[in-house]
């Protein structure tokens, strides 16, 4: 008969089940081959004695059975612990390659109109002058000099030279009006620096008439615009008097440039 002993213990709030198996004791029964007067023996007498017991071996029955302890591993798992603190963030990884260009979005709605600008900051330039004396051609070209001022903003028109000197870059409009002389040719040019830009011409006639010419020019700072009378290769003249104004020269800025 083998007796199994089971013990339970608790370690760190974990219950352990221990099962101890002692040496089994059994007696051999008498058989026909065993004489009735034979000595009684145990079934484990043939094993050697256990280490450290001090018993000498007793023939074939000197071994002591080994005692093994069995631990039920299924009950070693404890209760679920509390959640730990959040760890520190890791290092930032390397920047990845740029992605593919996305699909173009739809066109946005038109924005609101901005407030009007300050008119005081817009550049201006304008002049209007006149001549009250007649002028005849000479051996050389002549600049038509004017003696009457109607408008001359910031003094951009030089009355002594008879020239408009550009101060604000941009596009300008110019106009010249003259009165012809009877039986004489009228031949003038609107000049930009030393370049002829537009002509004012009338053939000799027994009647005097009014002639006009206009032009738009894109100017840079320090450009000069003036009226030139042709030299004396022909009988060339323009008419005026002290009573009425026949000869005028006008110009003004249309749109300022970026300079």
Residue, then its C-alpha position, 0 to 999 in steps of 0.5 A: x500500500x502506497x500513501x501520498x501526502x499532499x501539503x499546501x503553502x503560500x509564497x508571495x501570495x501564491x499558493x504552492x501544492x506539494x505532493x510527497x511520495x514516501x517509499x512504497x512498502x510491500x511484502x512478497x507473498x508466499x508462492x509455491x516456489x517460496x518455502x514457507x520458512x523463508x525469511x520475509x523480505x521487502x520489495x525494495x531490499x535489492x536497492x542500495x541504501x540512500x546517500x548519507x544514511x550511513x547504512x551499509x548496502x544489504x545485498x540486492x535490497x540496499x537501495x532507498x526509493x527517491x522522494x520527489x516533490x511535485x509543484x503545480x505550476x498552474x497555480x504559480x501565476x499571481x494577480x494582475x498588477x497595477x499599470x506602470x507609469x508611462x515611459x519617457x518619449x523616444x528620440x525623433x526618427x530620421x526624416x522620411x523622403x518627400x511624398x508624391x505631389x498631391x492633386x491640385x485643389x480647386x480654385x478658391x473664391x475671389x477675395x474681397x476688394x482692398x481698401x482704397x489707397x492713399x491718394x496723397x502717395x500717388x505720383x503726379x506730373x503735369x504741365x500746360x504752357x503757351x507762347x504769345x509770339x510768332x517764331x521764324x526758322x533759323x540756320x539751325x534747329x530751334x527749341x520752341x520756348x514758351x512764355x505763359x504758364x497754365x500748369x506746371x506741377x513741381x516745376x517739371x517744365x523748364x521755361x528757360x529751355x522750353x523742355x519737360x524734364x521727367x521726374x517720375x518714370x512712367x507713361x505720359x501723354x503730350x499734345x502740341x497746338x500751333x497756328x500756321x502762317x499764310x504762304x509759309x510752311x509749318x514744320x515741327x517735331x515733338x522730341x524725346x531727348x534727341x529723337x524725333x517722335x511725332x511731326x506737326x506739318x502744314x503746307x504753304x497756303x493762302x489761309x492760316x489754320x490750326x494744326x495739332x499733334x498728340x503722342x504717348x511716350x514712356x519716359x525714364x527719369x531725366x528724359x526731356x520732351x520738347x518741341x523743335x522748329x525745323x531749320x531754314x532750309x524752307x520758309x518755316x514759321x508759326x504764328x501767334x500774337x499778344x491778344x490770343x493764345x495760338x501755340x500750346x504745349x501740354x503733357x501729363x503722367x498717365x501711369x507711373x512706372x516701377x522706377 
